[in-house]
Amino acid sequence: MQKVNKCLLALLATMGLIEVGYGVVIALLPIYLAQYLKINIKYVGIIISVFSLAELICKTPGGWLADRVGRKPVLLGGVGLITLSFFLITLVRQPFFFLPVVILNGAGMAVVWPMIVAIIADLVEEKKRASYMGTLGMVSLGGKGVGPALGSLAIALTSLYQSPFYLNGLLALASFLLILALVKDPFQARIWSGKIEEQVVKGGWLSDLFKVLRSNPNLLVLNGILFSQALGLGLLIPIISLYANKVLGIRIEAVGSLLLVPVVAMAILTLITGRLADRIGRSRPIKAGMILLSISMLVLPLSTNWTFLVMVVSLFGVGYSLVMPSWTAMVTEAVPDKQRGTVLGSVGTMQGLGFTIGPLAGTYIWDTLGPGAPFYFCGTILTVGTILAFWGIRGKD
């Protein structure tokens, strides 16, 4: 039991440290490229898009590979790529040479969440799984929230634009050593001992994935719910800061701190709602959470004062915190462990697809229909996801 606890703590620490790096990439890499290296903004966009594309492409194949060689080797490989890429970022100066570096980073980031979730699912019994997924969600959100602030602090203390990436490289290296020393992979042990039966499908990761999805309708529904959530929220990624500044009158330098508060609140709530899901079942928190997410986005543009805005944002936070631990636990329970890596990679791909399409659509909707329109579109998409949850999810009440 003590070894399992050490393993779980190492996995949670790894998730947090890597998410700090992810937060820095999203928030500070564009500033580093544009302001420090003076790279044209259109090339900055290309570099960030290549990072997202590499992450999107590598998720499902990475999960499929883990189903054949074990979770730990793939996780170590991913964190190793992340570590290398952060140090390389500090050395590269030309836009073209950033492309292979961000491809390494995106490929590494792609496998971290699926592998950590898969190992936790292999170690933790079903009746406690949502609690651990809630804890994982708390750590993940906390890392994303802290990352940009920590990176900005590193620049302030050192006066070096490269310092956040040196720091992230050291954090990723610490994660690599934690995984190497403390993480046990029971699935890999079963592969090496010959206890994992040979896969029925011989056609590769895509054939395996289609076979699993066809045989389990719940997985199709869960994928659809995640895609609706990612697409809806993806609409808001490029415009949320603009909306806060231009419509609500919040100073641009205060926007980052303002967004940190709901992220931290959601992280804490996720820990609580994960334990709740282990008591009352998975589907009810998902359905209730999707209702709250939909309502919050549909009414947010109606905000006329701070009190109403805080209430709406709080509603959104509760909804998100209800959905994710139950959703993650339900996905891990819907498939045999020998196919868990492939499925977790595929749901990560669906999420990445939503976050890739969403920002492009969000800026277009803002320009053509006005500042409030992306929120109405987001709420409508989430409503479709809510209907899908009530219509399609079976069992685990």
Secondary structure as the mmCIF struct_conf table of DSSP 4:
data_model
#
loop_
_struct_conf.conf_type_id
_struct_conf.id
_struct_conf.beg_label_comp_id
_struct_conf.beg_label_asym_id
_struct_conf.beg_label_seq_id
_struct_conf.end_label_comp_id
_struct_conf.end_label_asym_id
_struct_conf.end_label_seq_id
HELX_RH_AL_P HELX_RH_AL_P1 GLN A 2 ILE A 31
HELX_RH_PI_P HELX_RH_PI_P1 TYR A 32 TYR A 36
BEND BEND1 LEU A 37 LEU A 37
HELX_RH_AL_P HELX_RH_AL_P2 ILE A 41 VAL A 69
HELX_RH_AL_P HELX_RH_AL_P3 ARG A 71 ILE A 89
TURN_TY1_P TURN_TY1_P1 THR A 90 LEU A 91
BEND BEND2 GLN A 94 GLN A 94
HELX_RH_AL_P HELX_RH_AL_P4 PRO A 95 LEU A 123
BEND BEND3 VAL A 124 VAL A 124
HELX_RH_AL_P HELX_RH_AL_P5 GLU A 126 THR A 158
TURN_TY1_P TURN_TY1_P2 TYR A 161 GLN A 162
HELX_RH_AL_P HELX_RH_AL_P6 SER A 163 LEU A 182
HELX_RH_AL_P HELX_RH_AL_P7 PRO A 186 TRP A 192
TURN_TY1_P TURN_TY1_P3 SER A 193 GLY A 194
BEND BEND4 ILE A 196 ILE A 196
HELX_LH_PP_P HELX_LH_PP_P1 GLU A 197 GLN A 199
BEND BEND5 VAL A 200 VAL A 200
BEND BEND6 GLY A 203 GLY A 203
HELX_RH_AL_P HELX_RH_AL_P8 TRP A 205 SER A 215
HELX_RH_AL_P HELX_RH_AL_P9 PRO A 217 GLY A 234
TURN_TY1_P TURN_TY1_P4 LEU A 235 ILE A 239
HELX_RH_AL_P HELX_RH_AL_P10 ILE A 240 LEU A 242
HELX_RH_PI_P HELX_RH_PI_P2 TYR A 243 VAL A 247
BEND BEND7 LEU A 248 LEU A 248
HELX_RH_AL_P HELX_RH_AL_P11 ILE A 252 ILE A 280
BEND BEND8 ARG A 282 ARG A 282
HELX_RH_AL_P HELX_RH_AL_P12 SER A 283 VAL A 299
HELX_RH_3T_P HELX_RH_3T_P1 LEU A 300 LEU A 302
BEND BEND9 ASN A 305 ASN A 305
HELX_RH_AL_P HELX_RH_AL_P13 TRP A 306 GLU A 333
BEND BEND10 ALA A 334 VAL A 335
HELX_RH_3T_P HELX_RH_3T_P2 ASP A 337 GLN A 339
HELX_RH_AL_P HELX_RH_AL_P14 ARG A 340 LEU A 369
TURN_TY1_P TURN_TY1_P5 PRO A 371 GLY A 372
HELX_RH_AL_P HELX_RH_AL_P15 ALA A 373 GLY A 392
BEND BEND11 GLY A 395 GLY A 395
#
